[in-house]
Amino acid sequence: MSQRNAGWARLVAVIVLACLALPASAEGPRPFEAVYKLSAKGFTIGEGRVTLAVDGDGYAYRRTVEPRGLVALFRDDRMEESSAGRLVDGRPRPARYHFLHDKKGEEDDREERMRFDAGVATGRYKDKRYRLELPAPQTQDRLSQELLLMAAAAAGERSLDVPVVERGKLKTYRFRFDGKATVKVPAGTFETLRMRVDRRESDRRTRLWLAPALGYIPVKITHQEPGDDFTVVSRLKSIQR
Protein backbone atom coordinates (compact mmCIF):
# COMPACT_ATOMS: atom_id res chain seq x y z
CA MET A 1 0.00 0.00 0.00
CA SER A 2 1.34 3.44 -0.91
CA GLN A 3 2.04 6.03 1.81
CA ARG A 4 -0.88 8.12 0.58
CA ASN A 5 -3.28 5.15 0.69
CA ALA A 6 -2.02 4.13 4.12
CA GLY A 7 -2.63 7.66 5.39
CA TRP A 8 -6.16 7.68 3.98
CA ALA A 9 -6.86 4.28 5.54
CA ARG A 10 -5.92 5.70 8.94
CA LEU A 11 -8.19 8.69 8.38
CA VAL A 12 -11.10 6.40 7.51
CA ALA A 13 -10.50 4.48 10.72
CA VAL A 14 -10.53 7.77 12.61
CA ILE A 15 -13.72 8.89 10.90
CA VAL A 16 -15.35 5.64 11.93
CA LEU A 17 -14.78 6.66 15.56
CA ALA A 18 -15.54 10.29 14.92
CA CYS A 19 -19.14 9.87 13.87
CA LEU A 20 -20.58 8.75 17.23
CA ALA A 21 -24.09 10.06 17.94
CA LEU A 22 -27.16 9.16 19.98
CA PRO A 23 -30.00 11.15 21.54
CA ALA A 24 -30.29 8.92 24.62
CA SER A 25 -32.94 8.86 27.31
CA ALA A 26 -33.97 6.65 30.19
CA GLU A 27 -36.47 4.98 27.83
CA GLY A 28 -33.81 4.28 25.22
CA PRO A 29 -32.59 5.93 22.03
CA ARG A 30 -34.76 8.14 19.84
CA PRO A 31 -34.59 8.18 16.00
CA PHE A 32 -32.27 10.86 14.61
CA GLU A 33 -30.01 11.98 11.79
CA ALA A 34 -26.72 13.74 12.56
CA VAL A 35 -23.98 15.24 10.39
CA TYR A 36 -20.34 15.65 11.49
CA LYS A 37 -17.52 17.70 9.97
CA LEU A 38 -14.06 16.09 10.03
CA SER A 39 -10.85 18.15 9.95
CA ALA A 40 -7.10 17.74 10.45
CA LYS A 41 -4.42 20.43 10.68
CA GLY A 42 -7.12 23.04 10.04
CA PHE A 43 -8.33 21.46 6.77
CA THR A 44 -11.67 19.77 6.11
CA ILE A 45 -11.14 16.12 5.24
CA GLY A 46 -14.57 14.48 5.39
CA GLU A 47 -18.21 14.42 6.38
CA GLY A 48 -20.01 11.71 8.31
CA ARG A 49 -23.77 11.11 8.34
CA VAL A 50 -25.37 8.92 11.01
CA THR A 51 -28.99 7.73 11.17
CA LEU A 52 -30.86 5.73 13.80
CA ALA A 53 -34.26 4.12 13.22
CA VAL A 54 -36.23 2.54 16.08
CA ASP A 55 -39.24 0.24 15.57
CA GLY A 56 -40.63 -1.19 18.80
CA ASP A 57 -37.68 -2.93 20.47
CA GLY A 58 -35.72 -3.12 17.22
CA TYR A 59 -33.07 -0.70 16.00
CA ALA A 60 -31.21 -0.02 12.75
CA TYR A 61 -28.11 2.18 13.00
CA ARG A 62 -26.28 3.33 9.87
CA ARG A 63 -23.30 5.55 9.06
CA THR A 64 -21.72 6.79 5.85
CA VAL A 65 -18.49 8.76 5.43
CA GLU A 66 -17.21 10.55 2.36
CA PRO A 67 -14.13 12.72 1.74
CA ARG A 68 -14.50 16.50 1.56
CA GLY A 69 -12.23 19.47 0.87
CA LEU A 70 -8.75 18.88 -0.54
CA VAL A 71 -8.94 15.15 0.23
CA ALA A 72 -11.86 14.82 -2.18
CA LEU A 73 -9.61 16.00 -5.04
CA PHE A 74 -7.47 12.88 -4.67
CA ARG A 75 -9.78 10.28 -3.16
CA ASP A 76 -13.32 9.11 -4.00
CA ASP A 77 -13.65 6.55 -1.21
CA ARG A 78 -16.92 5.79 0.54
CA MET A 79 -17.38 4.06 3.87
CA GLU A 80 -20.67 2.44 4.89
CA GLU A 81 -21.38 0.77 8.23
CA SER A 82 -24.59 -0.63 9.76
CA SER A 83 -25.76 -2.46 12.87
CA ALA A 84 -29.22 -3.93 13.56
CA GLY A 85 -30.68 -5.77 16.53
CA ARG A 86 -32.88 -5.41 19.62
CA LEU A 87 -33.01 -2.89 22.46
CA VAL A 88 -33.09 -4.49 25.91
CA ASP A 89 -33.82 -1.97 28.68
CA GLY A 90 -32.84 0.73 26.19
CA ARG A 91 -29.46 -0.83 25.42
CA PRO A 92 -28.44 -2.52 22.15
CA ARG A 93 -28.11 -6.27 21.61
CA PRO A 94 -26.74 -6.48 18.05
CA ALA A 95 -27.77 -9.27 15.68
CA ARG A 96 -26.22 -8.18 12.36
CA TYR A 97 -23.29 -5.96 11.40
CA HIS A 98 -21.82 -4.86 8.07
CA PHE A 99 -18.85 -2.64 7.19
CA LEU A 100 -17.60 -1.68 3.72
CA HIS A 101 -14.76 0.64 2.75
CA ASP A 102 -15.23 1.08 -1.01
CA LYS A 103 -12.01 2.39 -2.54
CA LYS A 104 -13.56 2.93 -5.97
CA GLY A 105 -11.82 0.39 -8.14
CA GLU A 106 -8.76 -0.37 -6.03
CA GLU A 107 -8.09 -4.00 -5.16
CA ASP A 108 -7.86 -3.62 -1.38
CA ASP A 109 -11.48 -2.78 -0.51
CA ARG A 110 -12.25 -3.72 3.09
CA GLU A 111 -15.46 -5.49 4.10
CA GLU A 112 -16.73 -7.21 7.23
CA ARG A 113 -20.00 -9.08 7.78
CA MET A 114 -20.98 -10.49 11.15
CA ARG A 115 -23.89 -12.14 12.99
CA PHE A 116 -24.52 -12.60 16.70
CA ASP A 117 -26.45 -15.71 17.75
CA ALA A 118 -26.67 -17.65 21.05
CA GLY A 119 -23.50 -16.20 22.53
CA VAL A 120 -21.41 -16.64 19.38
CA ALA A 121 -20.25 -14.13 16.76
CA THR A 122 -19.60 -15.52 13.28
CA GLY A 123 -18.34 -13.41 10.43
CA ARG A 124 -15.90 -12.66 7.66
CA TYR A 125 -13.32 -9.91 7.38
CA LYS A 126 -11.28 -9.46 4.19
CA ASP A 127 -12.27 -12.99 3.04
CA LYS A 128 -11.16 -14.59 6.32
CA ARG A 129 -13.89 -16.31 8.34
CA TYR A 130 -14.03 -16.29 12.13
CA ARG A 131 -16.09 -17.67 15.01
CA LEU A 132 -15.84 -16.18 18.50
CA GLU A 133 -17.39 -17.22 21.81
CA LEU A 134 -18.73 -14.04 23.42
CA PRO A 135 -17.81 -13.23 27.04
CA ALA A 136 -21.13 -11.51 27.85
CA PRO A 137 -24.61 -10.87 26.38
CA GLN A 138 -23.70 -7.17 26.22
CA THR A 139 -20.87 -7.77 23.68
CA GLN A 140 -21.14 -5.19 20.91
CA ASP A 141 -20.04 -4.60 17.33
CA ARG A 142 -17.99 -1.54 16.31
CA LEU A 143 -21.12 0.54 15.72
CA SER A 144 -23.56 -0.63 18.42
CA GLN A 145 -21.01 0.10 21.17
CA GLU A 146 -21.64 3.78 20.46
CA LEU A 147 -25.33 3.35 21.32
CA LEU A 148 -24.39 1.53 24.52
CA LEU A 149 -22.02 4.32 25.56
CA MET A 150 -24.69 7.01 25.14
CA ALA A 151 -27.32 5.00 27.01
CA ALA A 152 -24.89 4.37 29.87
CA ALA A 153 -23.95 8.07 30.10
CA ALA A 154 -27.64 9.03 30.18
CA ALA A 155 -28.08 6.59 33.09
CA GLY A 156 -25.34 8.38 35.06
CA GLU A 157 -22.50 5.93 34.43
CA ARG A 158 -19.10 7.61 34.13
CA SER A 159 -16.97 4.50 33.68
CA LEU A 160 -17.76 1.73 31.19
CA ASP A 161 -15.91 -1.34 29.90
CA VAL A 162 -17.35 -2.60 26.62
CA PRO A 163 -16.40 -5.92 24.95
CA VAL A 164 -16.40 -5.35 21.18
CA VAL A 165 -15.92 -7.70 18.22
CA GLU A 166 -13.73 -5.82 15.74
CA ARG A 167 -12.23 -7.29 12.55
CA GLY A 168 -12.51 -10.84 13.79
CA LYS A 169 -11.01 -10.14 17.22
CA LEU A 170 -12.48 -9.54 20.67
CA LYS A 171 -11.38 -6.22 22.18
CA THR A 172 -12.29 -4.06 25.16
CA TYR A 173 -13.09 -0.34 24.97
CA ARG A 174 -12.72 1.43 28.32
CA PHE A 175 -14.55 4.75 28.60
CA ARG A 176 -13.52 6.97 31.52
CA PHE A 177 -14.80 10.38 32.72
CA ASP A 178 -12.12 13.07 32.21
CA GLY A 179 -13.70 16.35 33.38
CA LYS A 180 -16.17 18.95 32.14
CA ALA A 181 -15.83 21.64 29.45
CA THR A 182 -17.77 24.19 27.40
CA VAL A 183 -17.43 23.33 23.71
CA LYS A 184 -18.30 25.40 20.62
CA VAL A 185 -19.07 23.47 17.40
CA PRO A 186 -20.97 24.35 14.19
CA ALA A 187 -24.21 23.08 15.79
CA GLY A 188 -23.84 25.46 18.77
CA THR A 189 -22.18 25.87 22.18
CA PHE A 190 -22.66 23.12 24.77
CA GLU A 191 -21.73 22.17 28.30
CA THR A 192 -20.13 18.73 28.05
CA LEU A 193 -18.66 15.77 29.88
CA ARG A 194 -15.27 14.78 28.51
CA MET A 195 -14.59 11.04 28.16
CA ARG A 196 -11.36 9.33 27.20
CA VAL A 197 -11.07 5.92 25.58
CA ASP A 198 -8.45 3.50 26.90
CA ARG A 199 -7.57 0.37 24.90
CA ARG A 200 -5.38 -2.52 25.95
CA GLU A 201 -4.69 -3.41 22.33
CA SER A 202 -3.62 0.03 21.06
CA ASP A 203 -1.96 3.36 21.93
CA ARG A 204 -4.54 5.31 19.94
CA ARG A 205 -5.68 8.48 21.72
CA THR A 206 -9.38 9.29 21.61
CA ARG A 207 -11.49 11.78 23.58
CA LEU A 208 -15.19 12.55 23.32
CA TRP A 209 -17.19 15.56 24.57
CA LEU A 210 -20.77 14.47 25.43
CA ALA A 211 -23.56 17.06 25.66
CA PRO A 212 -26.23 16.24 28.30
CA ALA A 213 -28.53 18.85 26.73
CA LEU A 214 -28.58 16.77 23.54
CA GLY A 215 -29.03 13.40 25.23
CA TYR A 216 -25.25 12.86 25.60
CA ILE A 217 -24.51 13.11 21.91
CA PRO A 218 -20.76 13.56 21.32
CA VAL A 219 -20.49 17.09 19.95
CA LYS A 220 -16.72 16.87 19.55
CA ILE A 221 -14.23 14.00 19.20
CA THR A 222 -10.44 14.03 18.81
CA HIS A 223 -8.36 11.08 17.69
CA GLN A 224 -4.65 10.48 17.10
CA GLU A 225 -3.07 7.31 15.74
CA PRO A 226 0.30 6.11 17.15
CA GLY A 227 3.14 7.74 15.24
CA ASP A 228 0.99 10.42 13.58
CA ASP A 229 1.91 14.09 14.02
CA PHE A 230 -1.68 15.27 13.54
CA THR A 231 -5.02 14.93 15.33
CA VAL A 232 -8.31 14.40 13.54
CA VAL A 233 -11.18 16.43 14.99
CA SER A 234 -14.88 15.70 14.53
CA ARG A 235 -17.46 18.42 15.27
CA LEU A 236 -21.24 18.15 15.25
CA LYS A 237 -22.60 20.14 12.33
CA SER A 238 -26.34 19.46 12.57
CA ILE A 239 -28.87 17.06 14.06
CA GLN A 240 -32.53 16.28 13.29
CA ARG A 241 -34.85 14.15 15.41
Residue pairs with C-beta under 8 A, 6 or more apart in sequence:
1 9
1 108
4 74
5 106
5 108
8 71
8 75
8 77
9 101
10 225
10 228
11 38
11 40
11 45
11 46
11 71
11 232
12 65
12 77
12 79
12 101
13 225
14 38
14 223
14 225
14 232
15 38
15 46
15 48
15 65
15 79
15 232
15 234
16 63
16 65
16 79
16 81
16 142
17 206
17 221
17 223
18 36
18 38
18 48
18 221
18 223
18 232
18 233
18 234
19 34
19 36
19 48
19 49
19 50
19 63
19 65
19 234
20 50
20 146
20 149
20 150
20 208
20 218
20 221
21 32
21 34
21 36
21 50
21 52
21 146
21 150
21 217
21 218
21 236
21 239
22 29
22 32
22 52
22 146
22 147
22 149
22 150
22 151
22 215
22 216
22 217
23 29
23 30
23 32
23 150
23 214
23 215
23 217
23 239
23 241
24 90
24 150
24 151
24 153
24 154
24 215
24 216
25 90
25 154
25 215
26 90
26 154
26 155
27 90
28 54
28 87
28 89
28 90
28 91
28 151
29 52
29 54
29 59
29 87
29 90
29 147
29 150
29 151
30 52
30 54
30 215
30 241
31 51
31 52
31 53
31 54
31 241
32 50
32 51
32 52
32 239
32 240
32 241
33 49
33 50
33 51
33 52
33 239
33 240
33 241
34 49
34 50
34 51
34 217
34 236
34 238
34 239
34 240
35 47
35 48
35 49
35 50
35 236
35 237
35 238
35 239
36 47
36 48
36 49
36 50
36 234
36 235
36 236
36 237
37 44
37 47
37 68
37 186
37 234
37 235
37 237
38 44
38 45
38 46
38 47
38 48
38 65
38 68
38 232
38 233
38 234
39 45
39 232
39 233
39 235
40 230
40 231
40 232
40 233
41 230
43 69
43 70
43 71
44 68
44 69
44 70
44 71
45 67
45 68
45 69
45 70
45 71
45 232
46 65
46 66
46 67
46 68
46 69
46 71
47 65
47 66
47 68
47 237
48 63
48 64
48 65
48 234
49 63
49 64
49 65
50 61
50 62
50 63
51 61
51 62
51 63
52 59
52 60
52 61
52 62
52 147
53 59
53 60
53 61
54 87
57 86
57 87
57 88
58 84
58 85
58 86
58 87
59 83
59 84
59 85
59 86
59 87
59 92
59 147
60 82
60 83
60 84
61 82
61 83
61 84
61 92
61 143
61 144
61 146
61 147
62 80
62 81
62 82
62 83
63 79
63 80
63 81
63 82
63 143
64 78
64 79
64 80
64 81
65 78
65 79
66 72
66 77
66 78
66 79
67 75
67 76
67 77
76 104
77 101
77 102
77 103
77 104
78 101
78 102
78 104
79 99
79 100
79 101
79 102
80 98
80 99
80 100
80 102
81 98
81 99
81 100
81 142
81 143
82 96
82 97
82 98
82 143
83 92
83 94
83 96
83 97
83 141
83 142
83 143
83 144
83 147
84 94
84 95
84 96
84 97
85 92
85 93
85 94
85 95
85 96
85 116
85 144
86 92
86 93
86 95
87 93
90 151
91 138
91 147
91 148
91 151
91 152
92 140
92 144
92 147
92 148
92 151
93 116
93 137
93 138
94 116
94 140
94 141
94 143
94 144
95 115
95 116
95 117
96 114
96 115
96 116
97 112
97 113
97 114
97 115
97 116
97 123
97 141
97 142
97 143
97 144
97 165
98 111
98 112
98 113
98 114
99 110
99 111
99 112
99 142
100 109
100 110
100 111
101 109
101 110
101 111
102 109
103 109
110 125
110 126
111 124
111 125
111 126
112 123
112 124
112 125
112 126
112 167
112 168
113 123
113 124
114 121
114 122
114 123
114 124
114 141
114 165
115 121
115 122
115 123
116 134
116 139
116 141
119 133
119 134
119 137
120 131
120 132
120 133
120 134
121 130
121 131
121 132
121 134
121 139
121 165
122 129
122 130
122 131
122 132
123 129
123 130
123 165
123 168
124 130
125 167
125 168
128 168
130 168
132 165
132 168
132 169
132 170
134 163
134 165
134 170
135 163
135 170
136 163
138 148
138 162
138 163
139 163
139 164
139 165
139 170
140 148
140 162
140 163
140 164
140 165
141 164
141 165
141 166
142 164
142 165
142 166
145 162
145 164
145 173
148 160
148 162
149 160
149 162
149 175
149 195
150 210
150 215
150 216
150 217
152 160
152 175
153 193
153 195
153 210
153 216
154 215
154 216
158 176
158 177
158 193
159 174
159 175
159 176
159 177
160 174
160 175
161 172
161 173
161 174
161 175
162 172
162 173
162 174
162 175
163 170
163 171
163 172
164 170
164 171
164 172
164 173
165 171
169 201
171 199
171 200
171 201
172 199
172 200
172 201
173 197
173 199
174 197
174 198
174 199
174 200
175 195
175 196
175 197
175 208
176 195
176 196
176 197
176 198
177 193
177 194
177 195
178 194
178 195
178 196
178 207
179 193
179 194
180 191
180 192
180 193
180 194
181 192
181 194
181 209
182 189
182 190
182 191
182 192
183 189
183 190
183 192
183 209
183 211
183 219
183 220
185 219
185 220
185 235
185 236
185 237
186 235
186 236
186 237
186 238
187 219
187 235
187 236
187 237
187 238
187 239
190 209
190 211
190 213
190 214
190 219
191 211
191 212
191 213
192 209
192 210
192 211
192 212
192 219
192 220
193 209
193 210
193 212
193 216
194 207
194 208
194 209
194 210
195 207
195 208
195 209
195 210
196 206
196 207
196 208
197 204
197 206
197 207
197 208
202 226
203 226
204 223
204 224
204 225
204 226
205 222
205 223
205 224
205 231
206 221
206 222
206 223
206 224
207 221
207 222
208 218
208 220
208 221
209 218
209 219
209 220
209 221
210 216
210 217
210 218
210 219
211 217
211 218
211 219
214 239
217 236
217 239
218 234
218 236
219 235
219 236
220 233
220 234
220 235
220 236
221 233
221 234
222 231
222 232
222 233
222 234
223 231
223 232
223 234
224 230
224 231
224 232
